[in-house]
Amino acid sequence: MKARINALFVAAGAAVLPVIACTAPAQQSQAAAPASDAIRWEVSVRDSGAHAPRLRLSQRKSTSDLQLDGRRAEFGAARSALGGAAGPVSFSVVHEAGRLDCSGRLNAAFDGAGHCRFQPDAGFARALSDRGIGTPSRDQQLAMLMVDATIALADGLIGEGVRPKDGSDLIAAAALGVTGAYVHELQSGALRLTAIDDAIACKALGVDGAYVRGLAAAGYASLSSDEVVSLKALGVTPDYARSMNAAARAAK
């Protein structure tokens, strides 16, 4: 098996890639910056990239962006307020991780700026600590609000055997969409995930259950997450793996 896997790497034109060290997107990795009460918000429809208003929170050197596209119910009041007429505006966002109270001024609908105060939820922090994830910092809880990191998400990951090691792991999982359901989908005869970093790496490379099952059907079962991620990064498809496996058998 190992020889056939190595042959795939060689045929694809590269050796096995090192394990991908996945980090959270920009707003998460920056969340570890020193806490500050000075949070500035801006809303704009320019350069939103998703045909929806973009709400941006800035704190020192950190920046978090959220599309106000209606998918986050807790931002519904913010979307309504920021879509109003020019003048003073205020809105609040309430999430498991904490409460964000903002005020400022609109120049026009979805065009304005102001400042926010964030109050982290102590019960949420305790719940994460009780689950062995550690106590998140204030800035991490603000990032958790932005990416919708919840206790249910943490429980789902723990239930699948990939407990986040700390708040940064939970933020990364939430931002990339690494859920318990996603991990469960990957758990097949070809792959067994035992660490959150492995699940995050798989998601970052676009590995899904169909890809893993395809490799297994091609004769490459019991692969490590490093091997699956490396094969995906090299562009190795299940069809290609199947043809290489057939060629190896024919050469014997």
RAFEN-V259461 format. One record per residue. N is the residue number from 1. RES is the residue in one letter. PSI is psi in radians with two decimals (999 if undefined). D_FIRST is the distance of its C-alpha to the first C-alpha in whole Angstrom. Layout:
N:RES:PSI:D_FIRST + N:RES:PSI:D_FIRST
This chain:
1:M:-0.82:0 + 2:K:-0.67:4 + 3:A:-0.69:5 + 4:R:-0.66:5 + 5:I:-0.77:6 + 6:N:-0.63:9 + 7:A:-0.63:10 + 8:L:-0.78:11 + 9:F:-0.78:13 + 10:V:-0.78:14 + 11:A:-0.52:15 + 12:A:-0.13:17 + 13:G:0.28:19 + 14:A:2.74:18 + 15:A:3.02:16 + 16:V:2.28:15 + 17:L:2.61:18 + 18:P:2.84:19 + 19:V:2.31:20 + 20:I:2.18:23 + 21:A:1.60:26 + 22:C:2.38:27 + 23:T:2.96:31 + 24:A:2.74:34 + 25:P:3.06:35 + 26:A:-0.75:39 + 27:Q:-0.36:41 + 28:Q:-0.84:39 + 29:S:-0.54:38 + 30:Q:-0.25:42 + 31:A:-0.22:42 + 32:A:-0.02:42 + 33:A:2.75:45 + 34:P:2.44:49 + 35:A:2.57:50 + 36:S:2.52:53 + 37:D:-0.17:56 + 38:A:1.66:56 + 39:I:2.12:54 + 40:R:2.41:55 + 41:W:2.60:54 + 42:E:2.49:54 + 43:V:2.45:54 + 44:S:2.65:54 + 45:V:-0.10:53 + 46:R:2.36:52 + 47:D:0.55:49 + 48:S:-0.47:47 + 49:G:-0.05:45 + 50:A:0.27:44 + 51:H:0.59:48 + 52:A:2.64:49 + 53:P:2.53:51 + 54:R:2.17:49 + 55:L:2.17:50 + 56:R:2.27:49 + 57:L:2.27:50 + 58:S:2.33:50 + 59:Q:1.93:51 + 60:R:-2.07:51 + 61:K:0.09:48 + 62:S:2.59:46 + 63:T:2.34:46 + 64:S:2.29:45 + 65:D:2.49:45 + 66:L:2.28:45 + 67:Q:2.18:46 + 68:L:1.25:49 + 69:D:0.13:47 + 70:G:-0.07:48 + 71:R:-0.37:45 + 72:R:1.85:46 + 73:A:-0.61:49 + 74:E:-0.23:50 + 75:F:0.15:50 + 76:G:-0.77:53 + 77:A:-0.64:56 + 78:A:-0.76:55 + 79:R:-0.75:54 + 80:S:-0.80:58 + 81:A:-0.74:59 + 82:L:-0.22:58 + 83:G:0.17:59 + 84:G:-2.95:62 + 85:A:2.92:65 + 86:A:2.50:66 + 87:G:-3.04:67 + 88:P:2.58:66 + 89:V:2.61:63 + 90:S:2.64:61 + 91:F:2.79:58 + 92:S:2.64:56 + 93:V:2.14:52 + 94:V:2.17:52 + 95:H:2.86:48 + 96:E:-0.66:47 + 97:A:-0.37:46 + 98:G:-3.03:50 + 99:R:2.35:53 + 100:L:2.09:53 + 101:D:2.14:57 + 102:C:2.61:58 + 103:S:2.79:61 + 104:G:-2.56:62 + 105:R:2.43:64 + 106:L:2.38:63 + 107:N:-0.52:64 + 108:A:3.11:63 + 109:A:2.26:60 + 110:F:0.67:57 + 111:D:1.71:58 + 112:G:-3.06:59 + 113:A:2.91:58 + 114:G:-2.71:59 + 115:H:2.74:58 + 116:C:2.72:56 + 117:R:2.36:56 + 118:F:2.28:53 + 119:Q:1.83:54 + 120:P:2.60:50 + 121:D:2.03:50 + 122:A:-0.62:50 + 123:G:-0.65:49 + 124:F:-0.78:46 + 125:A:-0.72:45 + 126:R:-0.70:46 + 127:A:-0.69:43 + 128:L:-0.74:41 + 129:S:-0.72:41 + 130:D:-0.43:42 + 131:R:0.12:38 + 132:G:0.30:37 + 133:I:-0.21:36 + 134:G:2.91:39 + 135:T:2.06:43 + 136:P:2.66:43 + 137:S:2.93:45 + 138:R:-0.79:48 + 139:D:-0.65:46 + 140:Q:-0.68:43 + 141:Q:-0.58:45 + 142:L:-0.75:46 + 143:A:-0.64:43 + 144:M:-0.66:42 + 145:L:-0.78:45 + 146:M:-0.64:44 + 147:V:0.04:40 + 148:D:0.84:41 + 149:A:2.14:39 + 150:T:2.95:40 + 151:I:-0.66:40 + 152:A:-0.68:38 + 153:L:-0.81:35 + 154:A:-0.78:35 + 155:D:-0.67:35 + 156:G:-0.73:33 + 157:L:-0.74:30 + 158:I:-0.72:31 + 159:G:-0.46:31 + 160:E:0.13:27 + 161:G:0.29:26 + 162:V:1.13:26 + 163:R:2.24:30 + 164:P:2.39:31 + 165:K:-0.52:32 + 166:D:-3.07:35 + 167:G:-0.60:37 + 168:S:-0.68:36 + 169:D:-0.73:32 + 170:L:-0.68:34 + 171:I:-0.80:36 + 172:A:-0.76:33 + 173:A:-0.79:31 + 174:A:-0.76:35 + 175:A:-0.61:35 + 176:L:-0.17:32 + 177:G:0.52:32 + 178:V:1.79:29 + 179:T:2.98:30 + 180:G:-0.66:29 + 181:A:-0.68:29 + 182:Y:-0.80:27 + 183:V:-0.73:24 + 184:H:-0.68:25 + 185:E:-0.63:23 + 186:L:-0.41:20 + 187:Q:1.71:20 + 188:S:-3.00:17 + 189:G:-0.24:14 + 190:A:-0.30:12 + 191:L:2.42:14 + 192:R:2.04:17 + 193:L:2.34:19 + 194:T:-0.05:21 + 195:A:2.52:23 + 196:I:-0.59:26 + 197:D:-0.66:25 + 198:D:-0.74:21 + 199:A:-0.72:23 + 200:I:-0.73:25 + 201:A:-0.74:23 + 202:C:-0.80:21 + 203:K:-0.71:25 + 204:A:-0.53:26 + 205:L:-0.02:23 + 206:G:0.37:24 + 207:V:2.28:21 + 208:D:3.14:22 + 209:G:-0.66:21 + 210:A:-0.67:21 + 211:Y:-0.80:18 + 212:V:-0.76:16 + 213:R:-0.60:16 + 214:G:-0.72:16 + 215:L:-0.72:12 + 216:A:-0.75:12 + 217:A:-0.47:14 + 218:A:-0.03:12 + 219:G:0.18:9 + 220:Y:1.40:7 + 221:A:2.94:9 + 222:S:0.70:9 + 223:L:2.63:9 + 224:S:2.81:12 + 225:S:-0.61:15 + 226:D:-0.75:15 + 227:E:-0.74:12 + 228:V:-0.79:14 + 229:V:-0.72:17 + 230:S:-0.76:16 + 231:L:-0.74:14 + 232:K:-0.74:18 + 233:A:-0.54:20 + 234:L:-0.06:19 + 235:G:0.31:20 + 236:V:2.07:16 + 237:T:2.83:17 + 238:P:-0.65:15 + 239:D:-0.74:17 + 240:Y:-0.75:16 + 241:A:-0.68:12 + 242:R:-0.73:13 + 243:S:-0.66:15 + 244:M:-0.67:12 + 245:N:-0.72:10 + 246:A:-0.68:13 + 247:A:-0.67:14 + 248:A:-0.67:11 + 249:R:-0.69:12 + 250:A:-0.50:15 + 251:A:-0.24:15 + 252:K:999:14
